[in-house]
């Protein structure tokens, strides 16, 4: 049931569940890459973990999203999902490097090759478990809950608030991580970091039990569970919604470009550029806060300017940012290039996300969440990180890790940013085609309306 005017209870549920959900994703998408590098001394686990978690997240969104439709429950899946999500974050505190040893539960194991493989494998597995419950609760059920509690008259206002939350969560995680993880090169407080953020997620899950109103949706059993799972992949559905799938295709390429650099961004700044400790926190903080402010300003004028007039310039900002990051070698340069690149990423995400929402049929929003995940998350996260790892072999740079017996590992290098710009560039023809198809659709609708109006006049 959609509300014309939202009360404080709905706003609190959107902000708390939305912010904490993005907070947990910020841990998964950013600091886990640093964590697995610290636990194994190798970047090879980053693309594996990114791809595996994307596959699991997509499956969870499809399976749990359709299941919540069939049983008519959102509150249960959101609340329980957040609680388990928080527990899985805390478990990472027990798989951590500590004074040259791997602390696995209460046992201290020396950092031998087999133990490093065990550590990396456990982190990847736990990331997948975390992604399953996180995506089921947040991507599938919370997104559907927001859609059901809003309508076109208030959805823009709600979306503008929700769009800020990922940025706010990253800033919060960077600040917490800066205090606990980046405070020392040799003694990062990973255990406290995961306990704090996991605890926040658990508290949010418990809070949702009391905060979220009881479900009022009717169980959807018009089709079988299996038919609902494949609904968005049917040729007939694609044919009925051509612009939606073109927009999703552009989103796929755009996010693939993002995934070429994003999983390695923090490792690159720290290990390749040598910006660590307080300088690292300061650099990342300036980049994210500035990009956040610029994105909010853009959001205020997006509807007035028109999304189609913004989408290609937004991608171009990302292209320029990638080229600048390819050239810089200093902290000041990293701040300047990072602001441009991250702003382009956020601009493009905001515009493309809005275009996808514009052309998603209202009565099929839940059924098409899985399709969105395949295009916007699964394919980009399976392909992008491997492109980033592959291009790092161009003029390869290596790091000799003193905490792992001098083990040598490949570092991400500046070519990840050059190839980010190249992949961004590939999204532009798709966006031009989308704008062309949208113009044709509007002209067709105008012709039909004009014909119908003339027919009525004759009568």
Secondary structure, 3 states (H helix, E strand, C coil): CCCCCCCHHHHHHHHHHHHHHHHHHHHHHHHHHHHHHHHHCCCHHHHHHHHHHHHHHHHHHHHHHHHHHHHCCCHHHHHHHHHHHHHHHHHHHHEEEECCEEEECCEEEECCHHHHHHHHHHHHHHHHHHHHHHHHHHHHHHHHHHHHCCCHHHHHHHHHHHHHHHHHHHHHHHHHHHHHCCCCCCCCCHHHHHHHHHHHHHHHHHHHHHHCCCCCCCCCCCCCHHHHHCHHHCHHHHHHCHHHHHHHHHHHHHHHHHHHHHHHHHHHHHHHCCCCHHHHHHHHHHHHHHHHHHHHHHHHHHHHHCHHHHHHHHHHHHHHHHHHHHHCCCHHHHHHHHHHHHHHHHHHHHHHHHHHHHCCCHHHCCCCHHHHHHHHHHHHHHHHHHHHHHHCCCCCEEEEEHHHCCEEEEECCCHHHHHHHHHHHHHHHHHHHHHHHHHHHHHHHHHHHHHHHHHHHHC
